[in-house]
């Protein structure tokens, strides 16, 4: 690493400090530390609260230094963010510093939204600073022109690393950073985040061969949380019903002169809440907008600019706006439903008061009664300054396979260098050469089972390197690079040609000509489907059909699950909060059953007209409960021929059997045993389906089943059919196939949360079991019943079913007659 001249470094620091003084500010100590680290040739991990100036801490010294270099070629500073909107926002902020200091630096953005002619200009006239995303960075590395431009790189900045580290996007970024290091070992790395549980560990996960300096400071960032409670709280809560029922209450706190972000957890929710607001405030439609990743880029950009200028006041959005973006005029943030993690809530709250000394205000709007307890758990974690732990994946062979093909695409794949590069990363540090050779065999000739099929022969060996020689294969690989797997999409356009965004083809396939639906904040009518484009026109009639996208449910974090159990352990102290509104719900649970202590497992037995219900409440989150429920059902069915129905949510598990089903104490002890778990779970009927689903994602990333072809693309149905076919081939003829085995491992980790499942079972077997037989479902168990029922009926039908179920309950214990459901 280059060490700067002392006098030069001193002048750079003085120039930056003068800039801060001109604004009436004094730099924070952490900012000065970060600048000195850069000027002394040191890598930094910058971890301070949001809105405190991490961006200038990371970039200012390098920007001033670059400006003082008279003859410079290529890209000097590369900034990578997980969100496209974040790069757009940063370009605007960096230009302010650039102009005020008269640095005369060229700053540009390249993302998936960048037009082809603009991308071509960037190569011919390279910027000093390039802002991009991991996916665009991935594409640039296989372009010889960019590879040359990166050889002059001084600084690589990775923003919001906590978002990427636990995803395969982060794995591919690890490999690409290692590759960039081979092209140019002299650049420095700055990593930025506001919510890292273990900053140094996450830094080394990105680049384990480097030394990092922790840059932090004890700065008090005030986050004011508040909750919008319903007039009455349901004794028998069910998912989602409080959200829309609280609309009138929410309207009372919205101010048309106050810039407000309204966060939802899914794109479908965003569309619905935008619709709610427009119906209530149609005259204010010009200042209300919706923002999510499926909406066309120019419309997203219009909304972002409107937030900055103040022309747009209320924006209903998703995670598309929750990271690091600076909207100075945003005064309030509203969270619809639980944020499900501390980091997510703090990031979203940080959009308001996004400046040093600013107060971040967020209003929590629960969508069901138990989310009020989640709000209390979030408050507890924030007070304790605890963050969710992020664990990087290991041995993602599909990502490595894609990376090796990309490596071959540029200057040929040198096997020895590629293996050294892969094992220099955190995710592949334990990769054996035998495993590496199996991946190499797969990309060369399809491996053991697919040798006869030329479409799997991606690379060919010449002398001591592998190359891609087929032009069609090269283009196909470029069209399928990246690790974000989703259903194939359909472009949505007006008949006059204006582009609105994309919908998943699995949703569009269910529509027919004349159907009306809500998308991009508009009521649209299906006119014509041609190739991969859906042509629409504006519709006048009321809309109830809102698109759904895959992967809509956010899991409750491990940290919040733990805090929930602490709250229930001391439930009596929460009777009087919120003017005693929770007391009705707490009393109802206590009158029928009880709240478990931290060292207790609550079990409830209930008999209804549906049959006999066994409810278990570990309070470990949906992900763990799905794996546990599958294990319990599998174990019971191995001993008894019986039909059981399974339901899970964040709080517990339901097993529903026939009216003569009465599991004994010994049965339950067997179900919850922590012995032979891996063997028993493999026998579960659902296990193979989960592995198959995971294999479909792996097949896309590895290139086994490309989603896009030159001039064509596969439908979701076609992708699934081909994935299932290959999965069955490997299952029968090559059970040790590296991708087939990876699917099993990842299904255990992601869908079953196997490690957490084992810890939970160990803990359960050390706890005291509290068993209660109840005359009717309790507030804890009722949402599990509704979770099961909702899978088979529409939203409107669900309301009717809920009312019908409630009518069957004893009026003496039911207290929900006055509630809006």
N, C-alpha and C positions, 0 to 999 in steps of 0.2 A: 504494500500500500504506500502511496506517495505521501510524504510528510511536507506540509507547506512551509514556506519561508516565514520566519517569526514575524518580521515586519509586515509582510503581506497579510498574514492571518490577523494581526492586530488591527490593520486598516479595515479589513472586512468586518470584524466585530464592531469597530467604531461606526462604520457606515450603517450597519443594521440598528445599532442602538440609537443613532441619530434619527432614523426613520421612526422608531417607537416614540422618541421624545417629541417629534413633530406632531404625533397624534395625541400627545399628552399622557403617554403610558411609559411604564418602566418594564422591561422584559422580566419574565419570571426566571427564577434560578434554573429551572429545568430547560428553558429555551437556550440560555447561555451555555449550559452544559452540553446540549445537543450540538450547538454550533461549534463549540471547542472540540468535541469528539470528532466531528467531520473534518475540521481543519487539522486535527492531529492524526488523521487516518484511521479512525476507529468506527466500528459498526455500532449502532444504537438500537435499543428497544425502548420506545417512548410510551410510557403508560401513565397518563394523567386523565382526570375527568373530561368529559366532552365539553367543547366550547371554550377551552383554555388556551388555544393557540398551538396545537400540535403541528398543524400544517406548516406554519412559518418556522417552527422549531426544527422541523425536518428538512425544509427546503431552502430557507433564506440564505444560509452561508454558501451553499452550492450555487445558488442563482447569482449571488454577487461575484463569486469566484469565476464563474463561467463568463460573466459580462466583462471581466477584466482580462480575458484571454483574447488576444487580437485575431489570431488565426485558428479557427476551430471548424472542424468538420464532423459530421455525424451527430447522433443523438447524445447529448451530454447528461441529461437527467431523464429517467424513466419512472413514471408513477403508475402504480397498478392498484385499482380499486375493484371491489366485487360488484359495484353497481355502476351502470352507465350514467345515471343521473348525477352521481357523485363526481364523475369526471367533468361533466358540464359545469357544475357548480364551482369546482376547484379552478377551472380555467378562468372563470370570471374573477375569482378572488386573487389568483396569481397575477392576472393582468393589472390589477390595482397596484400591487407591490412593484411590478415591472415598470409601470409608467411613472409612479411616484418617485422611484429611484433612478429613472432614466437608464435602465439596464439594457434596453433595446434587444431583449431576448425574443426569439420566435417560440411561441407556445401553441401547441396543437393537440387535438383530441382524435383518437382513433378507436371506435367501438363498433359494435354490430350495427349501429345506426348511421355510421359514416358511409356516404355514397361512394360508388366505385371511382368516379373521376376525382373525388377528394383524396381517396387513398392513393391514387396514382401520383397526385401532386406531392404528397408527403415523401414519397421515395425520391422524386427528382429534386425537391427543395426541402431537405430534412429540417425539422424544427430543432431548437436547442433542448426544449422540454416536450416530451410526449406523454400524454395522459391516456391510459388505456385500461382494459379489463384483462383478466387472466386468459379469456378465450381469444381475444384479439392478439395478445402477446404470443400465445401459442401459434397462431397462424403466421405472425411476423417472423418467428424464429426459423420457419422452414422456407422463408423467402431469402434468396441469396443476397438481394439488395439490402434488406434489413439487417441480415447477419453482418454485413460490412459496416453498416451504420452503428451497430451496437458495440463495435470494437473500440469506439472512443468513449464509451459510457463511463461517467464518473460516479453517479449515484443512482441506486435503485431504491425506490420507496414503495413499501407494501402497506397499504392502508387497510384498517379494519380486518387485520389478520385473524382475529377471533372468529369471524364468520366463515373463513375459508379452511381453517386448520382441521376441522373435523369432517370435511367433505372430500370427495375425490377431486374436486377442483383444486384443493390444497395439495393433494398428492402430485397432480400434474404440474402445479406451480413449483413444487420442490424439485422435480426433475428438470424443468425448464430453467430454473435458477442455477442448478448445477451445470446445465449445458451452457448457459450464458457465461458461467465462470470459466469454462474451458475456452470460450472465444476471447474472453477478456478478464483475467483474474484480478485486475487492479481496481475495479469499481467497489464502492462501499455500499452497505445496506442499512437503511433506516426502516424499522418496523413501527407502525403506530396502532394503538388501540386504547380504549378507555375502560374496558371491562375484562381484563385478563386475571384469572385466578392465580396463575403462576407465570409471570412474564418471561423469565429466563428460559423455562422449559419450552414455552411456545416459540421463542426466538430460535433456539437450537433445533427445533422441529423443522424450521424452514431451511436452515443452513448449518448443519452440525459441524462442519469443518471450520467454521469461523468463530471468533470470540466476539461477544456482544457486551456492551456496557449498558446497564440499566439506567435509564433516565426517567426520574419520577420526582414528585414533590408533593408534600402534604398540603394540598390546596382544598379548602372547603368549598364544595359545590353544593349549593342548596337545591334540593329537589323537593318540591311541595306536592304531595299526593293527596287527592281527595276522592271521595266516592259518591256517586249519584245513586241514592237508595230509592227503591220504589215506595209508594205510599204504604203498601203492606207487603210483607214477605211471605211467599207461599209456604205452607206447612209441608206440602208435598211438591218439591221443586222438580221441574223437568227441563231438559236442555233447551236453551235458546229463547224460552218464551218471555223472559223479562226484557230482552233487548228491544223488540218493537213496541212492547207494552210501555216502555219508558220513553218513547218518542216525545210525548207531550212534556214530560219533565225535562228532557234534554233541550227542547226548544226554548225553555225558560232561561237556560244558562248560555245559549248562543247569542252572540251580539254581532249584528251585521257590520259593525265598524271594527270588530276585533278579528285579526287574522288567526285562523284556527285550522289545525290539522286534525282530522278525525280518522284514527287508525282502526282498521279491521284486520283480522288474521287471514282472510282469504279474498280472492278476487270476486267471488260470488257475493260475499258479504258487502264488499265495497259497492258493487252495482246496486244491491238492494237498498243500502243506506243512502246512497245518492238519490235513488228513486223516492225514498221516504221524504227527504228534504225538499226535493223539487215539487212534490205533490203539495207540501205544506207551504212552500215559499216560492211559488212559480214566478211572481214578480221579481224575485232576486236571482233568477236563473243565471244572469250574467256574472254574478260573483261567486257562484257555486260550481265546483268541478269535481271530477273523479279521475284518479291517477292509479294505474297499475301496469304491470309489465306487458300485458297483452294488447294494450292500446297503442296505436300507431305513434311513432317517435315524434312527429311534428306536433301532435296534440299534447303529448307529455311535455314537450319543450314549451309549448304555449302556457300550460298550467304552471310550470316552474318559473317562467319569466313573470307570470301574473302574480305569483306569490312574492317575488322579489320586489316588483313595482308597487304591489298593494292593490292591483286591479282585481285580483281574485282573493276572496276573503276566506271561504270555507272550502277545503279540499278533503274529500273522502279518499283514503289511500290505503295501500298495503305496505309491505316491507320495501317497496320500490322507493320510498322516501324516508326510511328510518335510520340511515347511517350517515353521520358526519356532515350532512348537507346543511349549508348555512343560509337560512331564510331570516334575515334580521327583523322583518316585520311580524313574524309569527309570535303571538303572545300566549296562545293556549294550545295544549294538546289534549285530545280526548281519545281514550282507549276503549273501544267497544269489545266487551268480553275480556277474559283474562289474557294477559300477554304470555303466560305460561313459563316465562323465564325472567330472572332479574335483569340479565344483560339486555334483553329485548325491551323491557319496560324503560330502563335507564336511557337506552339509545333513543327511544321514541320521545321520552320526556325531554331529552336534550335538544330537540328541535326548537323548543321555546327557550328563551333566555340563552341563546347560543353565543355567549360571549363571556369574557372574564368578568366575574362579579354578577353575571346574570342569574336570575332565579328561574329554574325550569319547573313549570307547573303542568301537571297532568291530572285529568279527571277520569276516573275509572268508572265505566258503565257496565255493571254485571249483567250477563244475559241469563243467568239462573242463580238461585239463592246460594248455592255452595261456592260460586265464584266470589262471594263476599268473604268467605274464609280464605280463598286464594289471595284476595287483596290484602288481608291481614298478614298472610305468610310473606307476601312481597314486601310489605312495610317492614316486617321483622328482619328480613334479609338485607334490605337497604340500610337500616339502622346499624346492623352489624358489619356493613361493608363487605358482604360476602358475594362472590360471583360464581356463576355456573362454570364447572370445569369442562374444558374442551379437550377431547382425546383424538389425536390424529390416527387415521386408518393405517394399517400395515399390510404389506403383501397384496396390494391391489393389482393383481396380474393383468387385468384387462387394461388398466391405465398404462402399465409398462409396455404391453403389446402395442398399443396405439403410439406410444412415444418412440419405440424402436422403429416403427414404420416411418414416422416423421424424421427420425435421425437418418434413415436410409434415403429419404427424399432429398435431403440437402446435398451432402457431399459423399454419401455412401456410409454404410454402417460398419464401423470397425468393431468387431466383437469384443476384443479385449478392453478397448476404451469404453465401450458402452456398458460392460459389466462393472468396470471400476466406477463409472459415473453413477449407475443405478445404486450400487452399494454404498456410495458416499452420502446418500440421502437418508433421512430418518425412516421413511416408510419402507425402504428396502435394505436396511443395514444388515438384516439377517438372511437375505436372499442367498440361496446356495447356487453354485454354478450349474448343478443338475437341473434346478428349477428354471434358471435362466435359459439353458439349452432347450428345454421343453417349450418355452415361449418362443424362442427363436425358430424351432422346428415348426411351430404352428404358423408363424407369419411367412415361412419359406414355402411350406408345402401342405399346410392344413393339419399337420400332425397325423397321428395314427389312423384316425377314422375318416379323414377327409382328403387323403392323398389323391384320390382319383378325380377330384373336382378342381378344375383349373382356376375357378374364381377365388379359391383360397390360397393360391400361389401368389402372394403379394410381392415378395422380394426374390431376387436372383443373385447368386454369388458369382462375382468376377474377381479372380485372383484372391485377395484376402479381405474383400469387402462385399457387403450386400447392397444392391440398388433396386429401385423401382424403375423398370424399363418400359412398362406399358403405360401409354399416355392416359388411357381411360382409367386405369387403376390409380394413377397419380391424382387425377381430377376427383375420382370417387373418394379417395382418402381425404383430400382437402375439404370436400363437402360434408364430411362426417366427423371432423376433428372436434374435440371437446368432451366433457364428461357430464354435461347436463342432459339427462335423458327425459324425454317427455313424449306424449303421443304426437304423431304427425299433426300439423296444423293446417287450417284452411284460412285463406285470406278473405277478409270481409270487405266488400266495396259497394259503394252506391252505384246505381246504374250509370251515373254520369262520370264514374271513374274515380271518385275520391275514396282513398283507402282509409279504413277505420281501425284495422288491427287484425288479430288472429284469434280463431277459436279452435279447439281440439276437434279433429275429425270424428272422434267417437261421439261427441255431443251433436255435431252437425248431422251425422248419419241418422239421428232420431227425429230430425225435423222434416217437414214436408212443405211443399209449395203452399204459400198463404199463411203459414205459421208466424206468429208475432212473438218476439223476444226482446229482452233488454240487454244492450251491450254498448260500451263506450259512452254511457250516459244517455243513450237514445232508445226510443221504441222503434224497433225495426221489423219489417215484414220480409219474409223469404220470397224472393222473386224467381231466381234462377241459379242453378249450380252448374258451373262449367269448369271442367278440369279440377283445379285445386282452388277455385275462387267461388265464393258465395256472393251473389249480387242481391242487394237489398234496397228497399225504399223505406221512407219514414212511415210509421203507422200512427193512427190516431187513437185506437182503442186502448183500454187499460191492459197492462202487461203483468202477468204473474210468472211467466217463464223466464228464468235467469240462468245463464250458462253455468255449468260446473266444470272445474278443472281438477285434474288428478292431484293427489297429495295435499288435500285441503286441511287435514287435522294436525294441529301442532301439539306435541306431547308436553306434559307437565314435567319440568326439570326435576332431577334428583334432589337438588337443594330445596325446592319448594315442597316436594313431597315430605321431606324431613321436617320442615317447619310446620306443615299442616298437622303432622302427628303431635308436635309439641303443643299446638293450639288445642287440639282435642284432648290432650292430656290434662289441660288446665281450663276446660271449657266453662266452668262456673264463673271464672273471672271475666268472661265475655258476655255474660247475661245482660249487663246494663249498658254496654256500648251502643252507639247509634240510637240513643234515646230508648233503649230496650227493645229495638225492633227485632233483634236476633233471638230474643227470649222465647218468642212463640215457636220458632223452628227448633230451638234447643229443647224446649219443654216437650214438644211433640216426639222428638227422638227418644228422650228420656222416658216418656210415659209408655212407649211401646217397646223400647229396648234400652240402649245406653250408648255413651261415648266411650271408646276404648282409651285406656292409659297408654303411654308410650311403649310400655313393655307388655302390652296385651294385644291379642288378635280377636277381633269381634266376628262372631259367626251367628247368622240368623237363619231360622227355618220358618217358612211361611207356606200355608196352603191356600190356594185360590181356585177358581173355576178352571184355570189353565192347567193346574197340576200342583206338584210340590216343588218349592223353590229352596235351594241352598245358596245363601249369600255369604261371601267371605270379604272382609274389608282390610287388606294389607296397607292401603293408602300408599302405593308405590308407583302410581302412574300407569297410564293406558298401555304403554309399550311392555312393561313387565307383566301386567295383568293378562295381556293377550297370550304371551308365552305360558304363563302359569295356568290360564284357563284351558289352553290346548293340552297341557300336560295332565291336568286333573281329569278332563274328559277322557283322554286316551287311557289313563290308568284305570279308571272305573270300567270302561268298556272292555278292557282286557279280561276283567273278572266277571262282568255281568252283561248279558245280552239285553240291552235296553236302549231306548232312544233318549238322548239328552240334548237340550238346546243351550247354547252358550251365549252369554252377553258380558261385555266388560266396559268399564269406563275408567276415569282417572282414579277413582276411589276404591273400586271393588270388582267382584266377579259374581256372576249369577249362573248356576246350573239349574235348569228346569227339567224335571222328569215327570212321568205320569203320576196319577193320584195315589198309586200304591207304592211309590218309591220313597223309602225311608232309609237313607244312608246311616249306617251305624257309626259309633265312635271309632271302631277299628277301621272302617272304610275311610273315614276322614283322616285318620292318622296315616293310613297308606297313601292317600291322595297327596298329603302335604309332606311326605317323607323327603329328606334331602339325599337319599341314597339312589343310585342308578338313574339319575335324572337324564343324562345324555342318552342312555339306552331307551328309556321309556318315551322320550320325546320324539325319537326317530320313528316310533311306531304310530305316532299320531297321524290321522288321516290328512290333517291340514298341513303337516310339515312338508310334504312333497309339493303341495301347491305353492307354499311360500318360497321354497327353493327354486321352483320353476319361475315364479315371478321375478325373483332376484336374478336368475340366469338371463331373463329377457333383457335386463338392464346391462348386464355384463357383456352379453352378445353384441349389443349396440356399441358400447364403448370400445371393445376390443376389435371391432370390425367384422366379427363373424356374420352379423346381419346388419348391413348398412341401411340406414333409414332413407338416405337420399342418393339418387343416381343422376348422372348427367341427363337432363331433360325429363326426369321422372322422379317419383318418390313412392315409398311403400305406405299403404294405409295401416292404421293401428291393427286391424284384423289380420292383415298379411304379416306384419311383424310378429304378432303373437303366434300365429300358426307356424311360422318358420322357427321361432324360438322353441316352441313346444316340440317340434320335430327333432331339432338338434339335441334338446334336452333328453328326449327319449332314446335317441341314438347313443348318446354318451352313457346314459343310465344302463343300457343293455350291453353295449359292446366295449365301452371304454370308461368304466366307473372311476378310474384314477385320472381322468382328464383334468387338467389343471384349472380350467374354467368351471367345470362341473363341480369340482371340489370347492372352489372359491365361492360358488353360489350357496353351497351348504353352510360354509363358515359365515358368510355375510348374512344369511337368513337367521342364523343363530344370534349374531351380534345385533342386527338391526331390528328384525321383526320380533325376535324372542328375547332380546337383551339378555343373553344366556348368563353372562357374568353377574349382572345385577339380579337375575332370577335366582342364581345359586346363593348369592348373599342374602336375598330375601327369604329363601327357604331355610337357610341356616338360622336366620334371625327368628323366623316363625317358630322353629322347633325349640327355641330358648324362651319363647314368650309364654305367658299364661293365656290359655284359650278361654274366652268368655262366650258361652253359647246361650242364645235366647230363642225360644219359640214364640212367634208373634201371631196375633190374630189377623193381621193384615200387613201389607208392606209398610215399611218405616220410611221416614224422610231419606235415610241412606239408601234403601233398596229400591224405592220407587223410580229414581232416574235410570236404574239398570233395566227395569221392565220397559220403560219408554224407549231406551236405547235399542232394545230388541224389536219393539213394535215399529219404531220409525224406519227400520231397514226395509219394511214391506209396504209402506203407505206414503202418500204425498204429504206435504206440509199441512194443507187444509184438512185432509182426512185425519192426520195425526191429532189435531186439536179436538176433533169430534171423538176420537178414540180415548183421548185423555179424559175428557169430560165424562164419557161413559164409564171408564174405569173408576173415576173418583166417586161417581154416584153409587157405586157398589160398596164404598167404604162406610164404616160406622160414623154417623153424623156427630157423635159425641167427641170423636178424636179428630175429625176433619174440620179445618178452620179456614178453608179457602173459598167460601161461597162468594165473597165480595171481590175476588181477584179477577183481573183481566188475564185470560190465558191465550 
